[in-house]
Amino acid sequence: MKKLRIGSRGSRLALIQAEWVKERLQSFRRDLEIEIQIIKTKGDIILDRTLDKVGGKGLFVKEIQNALIDGSIDLAVHSMKDVPGKSPGGLQMIAIPEREDARDVLVTADGKSWEALPDNAVIGTSSVRRQAQIKTLRPDCQVVPIRGNIETRMRKMQELKMDGIILAAAGLIRSGYFNEHQHYAFREEEFIPAVGQGALGCEIREGDCQTAAIVQVLDHPETRRIIEAERGFLNYLEGDCHVPVGAYGLIRNGSITLAGMVACVHSGRRLTATMSGAGEPKELGITVAKDLIWQGAETLLGRKANTPGR
């Protein structure tokens, strides 16, 4: 292979992630020429509505996956939290590199902590998962939808005089913005992250053995196991950005501990379940999801509780 073509969104963060993959691959294959192609996704174009109103998280990956399928690119670099539970046939997630910090972070203009926010604080986020957990922790807070890249959201926070916005630690770290002393990072069990948050996914065409041989060196087996458990949980609940669902896994002594969450945006009611297992990651995710359904998650998700044998 003379040249590897990587497809990426055009945001600063997406290009930083694609460049990271490029540099890592070239550190293993110094003879490899790599080109990054910017692909505009529907999610990048529609910025005046929240994702749940325009079709969900797949809006950030569909066009890139289409470019993979038609052969315009050889490798797609995604944020795993943007990848829908079911991808088009003919594609393979060949590598999931080691995960970055999965936490959510409160960003304020003056470095206030979560506890120091004023009563009825105005917080910006377009994520229903974040909205619901804000209501769980601070029912008095007012949530304002806000979209765009990191820089755009930080600017809007200032312009609209919000008390703060909530962003992913991984994006802040990769973009060089995160400051432990200035930003408040929630504990994962306090504010459960999105499925796959902080992890990247390297996707190729099935059967492309040449690209697979080059890219699979980036795979981190422990991260892959954790992400498989989280996505097993998500897929069983049939969750996406329309519903407030989150999960976070970690590995201790070879066993995965997975925490899952379902919440209600309006009431702030939150159900959680945590389980551990050393077996098939996907099955652990399904078991956690079943526990939440037993607790009443279907009602919070606005569905009839009729899936005991699902």
C-alpha positions as a printed Julia matrix, in Angstrom:
310×3 Matrix{Float64}:
   0.0     0.0    0.0
   1.5     3.32  -1.08
  -1.08    5.59   0.52
  -3.66    5.17   3.28
  -6.64    7.5    3.07
  -8.22    8.43   6.43
 -11.7     9.95   6.49
 -12.5    12.42   9.27
 -14.94   15.12  10.2
 -13.54   18.61   9.77
 -13.79   19.92  13.34
 -10.57   20.79  15.14
 -11.06   17.92  17.59
 -11.85   15.36  14.88
  -8.72   16.37  12.95
  -6.6    16.17  16.11
  -7.89   12.6   16.57
  -7.23   11.69  12.93
  -3.73   13.19  13.14
  -3.06   11.16  16.28
  -4.0     7.96  14.42
  -1.86    9.02  11.46
   1.19    9.7   13.63
   0.81    6.46  15.56
   0.54    4.41  12.36
   3.55    6.13  10.83
   5.56    5.42  13.98
   5.07    1.72  13.18
   5.32    2.1    9.39
   7.68    4.93   8.5
   7.36    4.16   4.79
   3.58    4.67   4.87
   2.08    7.74   3.23
  -1.16    8.82   4.89
  -3.65   11.39   3.67
  -6.53   12.78   5.75
  -9.69   13.56   3.83
 -12.27   15.85   5.44
 -15.83   14.63   5.06
 -18.69   16.92   6.01
 -21.39   15.07   7.92
 -25.0    16.06   8.37
 -24.34   16.51  12.08
 -21.74   19.17  11.26
 -24.1    21.02   8.94
 -27.25   21.13  11.1
 -26.3    23.12  14.19
 -29.55   24.91  15.03
 -31.32   21.82  16.42
 -30.44   19.2   19.02
 -29.4    15.77  17.7
 -32.52   14.02  18.96
 -34.56   16.33  16.71
 -32.62   15.62  13.51
 -31.96   11.9   13.54
 -29.52   10.98  16.28
 -25.83   10.4   16.74
 -25.43    8.51  13.44
 -25.44   11.91  11.75
 -21.74   12.24  12.63
 -20.63    9.0   10.98
 -23.01    8.09   8.15
 -21.27   10.04   5.37
 -17.86    8.8    6.51
 -19.08    5.2    6.52
 -20.55    5.71   3.05
 -17.13    6.91   1.86
 -15.61    3.72   3.26
 -18.19    1.56   1.51
 -17.7     3.24  -1.89
 -13.9     3.08  -1.6
 -13.24    6.83  -1.37
 -11.29    6.26   1.86
  -9.57    3.27   3.45
  -9.98    4.07   7.15
 -12.51    6.04   9.19
 -11.65    7.53  12.58
 -14.69    7.99  14.83
 -15.42    9.0   18.37
 -16.99    5.77  19.64
 -19.75    7.64  21.45
 -20.94    8.86  18.0
 -21.15    5.37  16.48
 -24.69    3.92  16.41
 -25.29    0.48  17.85
 -25.73   -1.01  14.4
 -23.34   -0.08  11.59
 -23.85   -0.8    7.87
 -22.91   -4.25   6.69
 -19.5    -4.71   5.17
 -17.63   -2.61   7.75
 -15.41   -3.66  10.64
 -14.14   -1.77  13.71
 -10.59   -3.08  13.36
  -9.06   -1.12  16.24
 -10.2     0.65  19.4
  -7.13    2.41  20.86
  -6.61    2.91  24.59
  -9.33    5.08  26.05
  -8.77    8.67  27.13
 -10.45   10.12  30.27
 -14.17    9.2   30.02
 -15.5    11.76  32.51
 -17.83   14.69  31.91
 -16.52   18.11  32.88
 -18.18   21.32  34.04
 -16.57   24.3   32.33
 -17.25   27.75  33.81
 -15.83   31.16  33.02
 -14.42   31.6   36.54
 -13.53   28.01  37.49
 -16.47   27.45  39.86
 -17.04   23.91  41.11
 -20.39   22.15  40.71
 -21.24   22.8   44.36
 -20.38   26.49  44.05
 -22.81   27.22  41.22
 -25.55   29.71  42.17
 -29.17   28.67  42.68
 -31.03   28.26  39.37
 -27.73   28.15  37.49
 -27.96   28.09  33.68
 -26.06   25.15  32.19
 -25.53   24.53  28.47
 -25.68   21.06  26.91
 -27.5    19.41  24.01
 -27.15   15.9   25.45
 -30.32   14.42  26.96
 -28.11   12.15  29.09
 -26.39   15.18  30.58
 -29.65   17.09  30.93
 -31.22   14.25  32.92
 -28.25   13.87  35.26
 -28.07   17.62  35.84
 -31.69   17.41  36.98
 -30.81   14.46  39.22
 -27.97   16.29  40.96
 -29.33   19.84  40.85
 -33.08   20.06  40.12
 -32.88   23.86  40.36
 -30.58   24.2   37.34
 -31.9    25.51  34.04
 -30.61   23.64  31.0
 -30.1    25.43  27.69
 -29.44   23.49  24.44
 -26.04   24.31  22.97
 -24.25   22.68  20.02
 -21.08   23.17  18.01
 -17.42   22.36  18.53
 -15.6    23.01  21.81
 -14.54   26.52  20.84
 -18.06   27.45  19.7
 -19.65   26.2   22.91
 -17.15   28.06  25.09
 -17.81   31.25  23.14
 -21.58   30.79  23.43
 -21.22   30.27  27.19
 -19.67   33.74  27.44
 -22.03   35.43  24.97
 -25.21   33.99  26.51
 -23.9    34.52  30.06
 -24.38   30.88  31.06
 -23.07   29.74  34.42
 -21.38   26.79  32.76
 -21.4    24.12  30.07
 -20.72   20.39  30.26
 -18.19   18.83  27.9
 -16.29   15.55  27.62
 -12.92   15.48  29.38
 -11.41   13.53  26.46
 -12.19   16.27  23.96
 -10.83   18.96  26.26
  -7.64   16.96  26.88
  -7.02   16.19  23.21
  -7.64   19.84  22.3
  -5.33   21.11  25.04
  -8.01   22.88  27.08
  -8.46   20.72  30.16
  -7.15   22.15  33.43
  -7.74   20.12  36.61
  -7.58   23.3   38.7
  -9.97   25.3   36.51
 -12.49   22.7   35.41
 -14.68   20.46  37.58
 -14.53   16.81  36.49
 -17.39   14.63  37.71
 -16.65   11.19  39.1
 -17.86    8.52  36.67
 -20.29    7.04  39.2
 -21.64   10.52  40.02
 -22.28   11.52  36.4
 -22.27    8.38  34.24
 -20.63    9.0   30.84
 -22.0     8.23  27.41
 -21.33    4.76  26.02
 -17.89    4.83  24.41
 -17.05    8.32  25.65
 -13.31    8.97  25.46
 -12.61    6.09  23.05
 -11.76    6.24  19.36
 -12.81    3.7   16.75
 -10.85    2.82  13.59
 -13.22    1.37  10.99
 -12.36   -0.32   7.68
 -14.07   -2.36   4.98
 -14.47   -6.03   5.78
 -12.02   -8.07   3.75
  -9.51   -5.23   3.38
  -6.65   -7.34   4.73
  -3.96   -4.85   3.72
  -5.45   -2.0    5.77
  -6.34   -4.37   8.62
  -2.71   -5.5    8.91
  -1.59   -1.88   9.22
  -4.25   -0.53  11.59
  -4.91   -3.39  14.01
  -1.67   -2.55  15.85
  -3.59    0.34  17.45
  -6.14   -1.95  19.11
  -6.13   -1.95  22.93
  -7.72   -5.25  24.08
  -8.84   -4.0   27.51
 -10.5    -0.9   26.03
 -12.19   -3.05  23.37
 -13.64   -5.37  26.03
 -14.98   -2.41  28.0
 -16.52   -0.75  24.94
 -18.11   -4.06  23.89
 -19.75   -4.31  27.33
 -21.0    -0.73  27.18
 -22.35   -1.15  23.66
 -23.98   -4.45  24.59
 -25.83   -2.52  27.28
 -26.81    0.26  24.85
 -27.95   -2.05  22.08
 -30.12   -4.13  24.37
 -31.91   -1.0   25.54
 -32.04    0.19  21.91
 -30.67    3.48  23.18
 -29.25    6.42  21.24
 -29.03   10.17  21.73
 -32.85   10.35  21.91
 -32.83    8.78  25.39
 -30.85    9.48  28.59
 -28.72    6.33  28.75
 -25.13    6.01  29.93
 -22.63    3.31  30.87
 -19.1     3.12  32.13
 -16.87    0.09  32.48
 -13.46   -0.61  33.95
 -11.3    -3.68  34.36
  -9.84   -4.91  37.64
  -7.98   -8.22  37.88
  -9.34   -9.3   34.52
 -12.98   -8.69  35.48
 -15.13   -5.93  33.98
 -17.23   -3.82  36.32
 -19.99   -2.08  34.39
 -22.28    0.68  35.66
 -25.37    1.45  33.59
 -27.85    4.3   33.87
 -31.26    5.29  32.55
 -32.82    8.6   33.56
 -35.74   10.94  32.87
 -35.0    14.42  31.49
 -38.13   15.93  32.99
 -38.11   14.51  36.51
 -34.41   13.83  36.98
 -35.25   10.34  38.26
 -32.28    8.06  37.63
 -31.94    4.28  37.78
 -28.52    2.66  38.02
 -27.15   -0.87  38.11
 -23.58   -2.11  38.57
 -22.32   -5.64  37.94
 -19.01   -7.41  37.4
 -18.0   -10.38  35.29
 -15.04  -11.99  33.57
 -17.01  -13.58  30.73
 -18.34  -12.26  27.44
 -18.42   -8.42  27.65
 -21.57   -8.05  25.56
 -23.45  -10.46  27.84
 -22.44   -8.43  30.89
 -23.86   -5.33  29.22
 -27.11   -7.15  28.48
 -27.36   -8.36  32.1
 -26.97   -4.79  33.41
 -29.62   -3.6   30.95
 -32.02   -6.34  32.08
 -31.51   -5.28  35.7
 -32.52   -1.71  34.8
 -35.58   -2.95  32.9
 -36.56   -4.95  36.0
 -36.2    -1.72  38.02
 -38.58    0.11  35.65
 -36.32    1.58  32.97
 -38.93    1.06  30.25
 -41.18    3.59  31.97
 -38.39    6.17  32.13
 -37.69    5.56  28.46
 -41.35    6.22  27.68
 -42.12    2.65  26.66
 -44.58    0.03  27.85
 -43.04   -2.45  30.26
 -43.54   -5.46  28.01
 -40.06   -6.8   27.31
 -39.35   -9.41  30.02
 -38.28  -12.01  27.47
 -36.43   -9.67  25.25
